[in-house]
């Protein structure tokens, strides 16, 4: 996937824990970045820069958690989406969520960066 650091900066791990909790999830540092149904948001130590966690990566993993109820990942597979197409749609849902008052930690600059990332992801279509 993309290097999110080229699109956006980071927040401290403590700030990220507060953000994740505000969305209903725990946050922990682990071996790989993912959303874990039992543990919540897991961010790989290798994805940190010092003790900063990238805001787009945090938003992505939170959105994966929010998407569980609608089974977005399995629906994307059934629709035949590539990984890039799936993530383009995921980031579109993040922007929509931000407009609806979620993801308040994302700035206007982050939103512009997400739009650029979405364009890049769609350009990588099969």
Backbone as JSON, one array per atom type, in Angstrom:
{
  "sequence": "XXXXXXXXXXXXXXXXXXXXXXXXXXXXXXXXXXXXXXXXXXXXXXXXXXXXXXXXXXXXXXXXXXXXXXXXXXXXXXXXXXXXXXXXXXXXXXXXXXXXXXXXXXXXXXXXXXXXXXXXXXXXXX",
  "N": [[0.84, -1.19, 0.0], [0.23, 2.37, 0.08], [2.63, 4.87, 1.19], [1.7, 6.49, 3.82], [2.82, 8.63, 5.15], [3.77, 10.39, 3.28], [1.58, 11.8, 2.66], [0.35, 12.83, 4.96], [0.79, 14.02, 8.34], [1.61, 13.1, 11.76], [0.21, 12.04, 14.95], [0.61, 11.88, 18.51], [1.01, 8.74, 20.22], [-0.5, 8.58, 22.55], [-2.45, 10.57, 22.02], [-3.62, 9.35, 19.81], [-4.73, 7.09, 20.99], [-6.8, 8.23, 22.46], [-8.35, 9.24, 20.36], [-9.04, 6.84, 19.0], [-10.5, 5.58, 21.03], [-12.62, 7.39, 21.23], [-13.99, 6.7, 18.97], [-14.9, 4.28, 19.62], [-13.1, 2.18, 19.94], [-10.26, 0.29, 21.11], [-6.72, 0.97, 21.14], [-3.65, -0.37, 20.19], [-0.13, -1.06, 20.04], [1.45, -3.18, 17.8], [2.6, -6.01, 15.87], [1.78, -5.9, 13.16], [-0.1, -3.55, 11.2], [-3.54, -3.29, 11.53], [-7.1, -3.92, 11.73], [-8.35, -5.52, 14.46], [-10.78, -7.72, 15.4], [-11.11, -8.58, 18.06], [-9.34, -7.02, 19.54], [-9.31, -4.39, 18.6], [-8.01, -1.41, 17.13], [-4.91, -1.97, 15.76], [-1.63, -1.01, 15.5], [1.31, -1.25, 13.68], [4.55, -1.32, 15.07], [6.59, -0.71, 13.3], [5.34, 1.05, 11.6], [5.28, 3.45, 12.86], [6.65, 6.75, 13.36], [9.12, 7.57, 15.22], [7.56, 8.34, 18.15], [5.21, 8.93, 16.91], [2.12, 8.49, 15.28], [0.76, 7.94, 12.14], [-1.83, 9.97, 10.87], [-3.57, 9.3, 8.73], [-3.29, 6.55, 8.54], [-4.29, 5.81, 11.04], [-6.95, 6.72, 10.75], [-7.73, 5.03, 8.65], [-7.61, 2.44, 9.84], [-9.47, 2.73, 11.91], [-11.76, 3.17, 10.34], [-11.95, 0.67, 9.1], [-12.78, -0.79, 11.32], [-15.28, 0.46, 11.8], [-16.54, -0.34, 9.51], [-17.11, -3.0, 9.84], [-19.76, -3.78, 10.63], [-21.24, -3.56, 8.29], [-19.97, -5.32, 6.71], [-18.02, -4.53, 4.81], [-15.5, -5.26, 3.71], [-15.75, -7.98, 2.88], [-17.85, -7.63, 1.1], [-16.6, -6.06, -0.82], [-14.78, -7.89, -1.85], [-16.57, -9.72, -3.0], [-17.59, -8.08, -4.97], [-15.46, -7.93, -6.61], [-13.41, -6.06, -6.32], [-10.17, -4.58, -6.5], [-7.39, -4.42, -4.17], [-6.53, -1.78, -4.07], [-8.76, -0.41, -5.13], [-10.67, -1.04, -3.2], [-9.54, 0.27, -0.97], [-9.6, 2.89, -1.9], [-12.37, 3.37, -1.91], [-12.79, 3.04, 0.83], [-11.37, 5.24, 1.9], [-12.95, 7.22, 0.79], [-15.25, 6.85, 2.31], [-14.21, 7.66, 4.75], [-13.83, 10.42, 4.3], [-16.52, 11.16, 3.94], [-17.49, 10.49, 6.47], [-16.05, 12.34, 7.97], [-17.23, 14.7, 7.1], [-19.64, 14.32, 8.33], [-19.07, 14.69, 10.96], [-17.45, 12.84, 12.26], [-14.06, 11.66, 12.74], [-12.7, 13.96, 13.58], [-10.13, 14.63, 14.15], [-8.78, 14.87, 11.82], [-7.46, 17.28, 9.7], [-8.27, 20.06, 7.48], [-6.22, 20.09, 5.6], [-5.43, 17.41, 5.77], [-7.74, 16.24, 4.73], [-7.6, 17.13, 2.09], [-5.28, 15.8, 1.35], [-6.18, 13.18, 1.54], [-8.0, 13.14, -0.55], [-6.22, 13.36, -2.7], [-4.84, 10.97, -2.34], [-6.92, 9.14, -2.79], [-7.41, 9.6, -5.53], [-4.97, 8.69, -6.54], [-5.07, 5.97, -5.77], [-7.32, 5.08, -7.26], [-6.23, 5.42, -9.76], [-4.55, 3.31, -9.94], [-5.99, 1.16, -10.68], [-6.74, -2.14, -11.76]],
  "CA": [[0.0, 0.0, 0.0], [0.89, 3.67, 0.02], [3.31, 5.42, 2.36], [0.82, 7.58, 4.25], [3.6, 9.77, 5.64], [3.94, 11.39, 2.22], [0.32, 12.52, 2.54], [-0.11, 13.46, 6.19], [1.66, 13.89, 9.5], [1.19, 12.18, 12.8], [-0.16, 12.47, 16.29], [1.25, 11.0, 19.48], [0.29, 7.5, 20.51], [-1.52, 8.9, 23.55], [-3.55, 11.25, 21.33], [-4.27, 8.35, 18.96], [-5.56, 6.24, 21.86], [-8.01, 9.01, 22.76], [-9.14, 9.26, 19.11], [-9.6, 5.5, 18.78], [-11.52, 5.37, 22.07], [-13.78, 8.21, 20.86], [-14.7, 5.98, 17.9], [-15.36, 3.03, 20.2], [-12.09, 1.13, 19.81], [-8.97, 0.37, 21.8], [-5.58, 1.07, 20.23], [-2.41, -0.91, 20.72], [0.99, -1.19, 19.11], [1.71, -4.6, 17.59], [3.55, -6.37, 14.8], [1.28, -5.44, 11.86], [-1.23, -2.64, 11.3], [-4.78, -3.91, 11.1], [-8.18, -3.87, 12.72], [-8.54, -6.83, 15.04], [-12.11, -7.73, 16.01], [-11.04, -8.78, 19.5], [-8.49, -6.04, 20.21], [-9.51, -3.04, 18.09], [-7.02, -0.88, 16.2], [-3.53, -2.39, 16.04], [-0.7, -0.31, 14.62], [2.64, -1.86, 13.71], [5.64, -0.47, 15.55], [7.34, -0.27, 12.11], [4.61, 2.13, 10.93], [5.44, 4.68, 13.64], [7.85, 7.56, 13.19], [9.36, 7.92, 16.62], [6.32, 7.95, 18.84], [4.08, 9.5, 16.17], [1.31, 7.57, 14.47], [0.22, 8.68, 11.0], [-3.27, 10.19, 11.0], [-4.33, 8.58, 7.71], [-3.29, 5.14, 8.93], [-5.24, 5.7, 12.15], [-8.3, 6.83, 10.18], [-8.0, 3.81, 7.88], [-7.89, 1.3, 10.73], [-10.76, 3.02, 12.56], [-12.82, 2.94, 9.35], [-12.12, -0.79, 8.99], [-13.62, -1.19, 12.45], [-16.64, 0.94, 11.58], [-17.1, -1.07, 8.36], [-17.45, -4.39, 10.19], [-21.2, -4.01, 10.68], [-21.75, -3.69, 6.92], [-19.13, -6.31, 6.04], [-17.5, -3.86, 3.61], [-14.37, -5.99, 3.12], [-16.24, -9.15, 2.13], [-18.64, -7.11, -0.02], [-15.64, -5.62, -1.85], [-14.29, -9.12, -2.49], [-17.65, -10.24, -3.85], [-17.72, -7.18, -6.11], [-14.26, -8.06, -7.42], [-12.53, -4.89, -6.23], [-8.76, -4.76, -6.15], [-7.05, -3.84, -2.88], [-6.49, -0.32, -4.24], [-10.13, 0.08, -5.27], [-11.29, -1.17, -1.89], [-9.06, 1.33, -0.1], [-10.12, 4.17, -2.42], [-13.73, 3.48, -1.37], [-12.67, 3.2, 2.28], [-11.02, 6.62, 2.18], [-14.13, 8.03, 0.47], [-16.12, 6.76, 3.49], [-13.59, 8.49, 5.78], [-14.18, 11.81, 4.0], [-17.95, 11.32, 4.24], [-17.59, 10.49, 7.93], [-15.53, 13.62, 8.46], [-18.29, 15.69, 6.84], [-20.72, 14.04, 9.27], [-18.62, 14.98, 12.31], [-16.47, 11.89, 12.78], [-12.68, 11.91, 12.29], [-12.41, 15.38, 13.84], [-8.68, 14.83, 14.26], [-8.26, 15.15, 10.47], [-7.54, 18.69, 9.33], [-8.61, 20.33, 6.08], [-5.08, 19.63, 4.8], [-5.53, 15.95, 5.72], [-8.83, 15.91, 3.8], [-7.07, 17.33, 0.74], [-4.33, 14.71, 1.13], [-6.98, 11.97, 1.31], [-8.52, 13.25, -1.93], [-5.09, 13.02, -3.6], [-4.61, 9.52, -2.18], [-8.01, 8.45, -3.48], [-7.12, 9.68, -6.97], [-3.84, 7.79, -6.81], [-5.55, 4.59, -5.66], [-8.16, 4.77, -8.42], [-5.39, 5.36, -10.97], [-3.84, 2.04, -9.93], [-6.94, 0.09, -11.0], [-6.19, -3.23, -12.57]],
  "C": [[0.88, 1.26, 0.0], [1.65, 3.98, 1.31], [2.51, 6.66, 2.79], [1.57, 8.79, 4.76], [3.83, 10.8, 4.55], [2.68, 12.23, 2.04], [-0.05, 13.32, 3.78], [0.89, 13.21, 7.31], [1.07, 12.97, 10.55], [0.71, 12.88, 14.05], [0.51, 11.49, 17.26], [0.38, 9.76, 19.71], [-0.8, 7.77, 21.54], [-2.71, 9.61, 22.93], [-4.33, 10.25, 20.48], [-5.16, 7.42, 19.78], [-6.86, 6.94, 22.21], [-8.93, 9.03, 21.54], [-9.8, 7.91, 18.88], [-10.73, 5.23, 19.77], [-12.78, 6.17, 21.76], [-14.62, 7.56, 19.76], [-15.15, 4.59, 18.36], [-14.36, 1.88, 20.18], [-10.89, 1.38, 20.71], [-7.89, 0.53, 20.73], [-4.38, 0.46, 20.92], [-1.37, -0.98, 19.62], [1.33, -2.67, 19.02], [2.71, -4.84, 16.48], [3.1, -5.9, 13.43], [0.09, -4.5, 12.11], [-2.46, -3.31, 10.73], [-5.87, -3.56, 12.09], [-8.42, -5.29, 13.18], [-9.87, -6.82, 15.78], [-12.06, -7.84, 17.53], [-10.31, -7.64, 20.21], [-8.71, -4.61, 19.74], [-8.44, -2.66, 17.09], [-5.63, -1.32, 16.66], [-2.64, -1.7, 15.01], [0.68, -0.94, 14.78], [3.67, -0.86, 14.21], [6.44, 0.09, 14.36], [6.65, 0.87, 11.37], [4.68, 3.46, 11.69], [6.67, 5.44, 13.17], [8.15, 8.15, 14.56], [8.17, 7.43, 17.42], [5.11, 8.65, 18.22], [3.43, 8.44, 15.31], [0.66, 8.38, 13.36], [-1.31, 8.76, 11.1], [-4.09, 9.44, 9.96], [-4.38, 7.09, 8.02], [-4.28, 4.91, 10.07], [-6.68, 5.76, 11.63], [-8.68, 5.57, 9.41], [-8.39, 2.66, 8.8], [-9.18, 1.5, 11.51], [-11.9, 2.74, 11.59], [-13.02, 1.45, 9.12], [-13.0, -1.3, 10.12], [-15.07, -0.77, 12.28], [-17.34, 0.15, 10.47], [-17.52, -2.5, 8.69], [-18.94, -4.68, 10.09], [-21.8, -4.22, 9.29], [-20.93, -4.67, 6.09], [-18.55, -5.76, 4.72], [-16.38, -4.66, 2.93], [-14.85, -7.19, 2.31], [-17.12, -8.72, 0.96], [-17.72, -6.67, -1.16], [-15.08, -6.83, -2.6], [-15.33, -9.68, -3.45], [-17.85, -9.38, -5.1], [-16.49, -7.21, -7.01], [-13.33, -6.86, -7.38], [-11.1, -5.3, -5.93], [-8.54, -4.14, -4.76], [-7.04, -2.31, -2.97], [-7.89, 0.25, -4.36], [-10.87, 0.04, -3.94], [-10.85, -0.03, -0.98], [-9.47, 2.72, -0.6], [-11.53, 4.4, -1.87], [-13.7, 3.71, 0.14], [-12.33, 4.65, 2.62], [-12.15, 7.58, 1.78], [-15.1, 8.01, 1.65], [-15.54, 7.59, 4.64], [-13.94, 9.96, 5.54], [-15.65, 12.09, 4.3], [-18.16, 11.37, 5.75], [-17.11, 11.79, 8.53], [-16.57, 14.72, 8.25], [-19.45, 15.53, 7.83], [-20.3, 14.21, 10.73], [-17.71, 13.95, 12.95], [-15.09, 12.31, 12.27], [-12.3, 13.38, 12.46], [-10.92, 15.67, 13.95], [-8.04, 15.1, 12.9], [-8.5, 16.6, 10.12], [-8.03, 18.83, 7.89], [-7.47, 19.87, 5.17], [-5.08, 18.1, 4.68], [-6.61, 15.52, 4.72], [-8.36, 16.07, 2.35], [-6.09, 16.21, 0.39], [-5.08, 13.41, 0.84], [-7.55, 12.0, -0.1], [-7.43, 12.89, -2.94], [-4.8, 11.52, -3.54], [-5.68, 8.72, -2.91], [-7.78, 8.45, -4.99], [-6.0, 8.72, -7.35], [-4.28, 6.33, -6.77], [-6.41, 4.21, -6.85], [-7.33, 4.67, -9.69], [-4.64, 4.04, -11.05], [-4.78, 0.86, -10.23], [-6.28, -0.91, -11.92], [-5.91, -2.82, -13.94]]
}
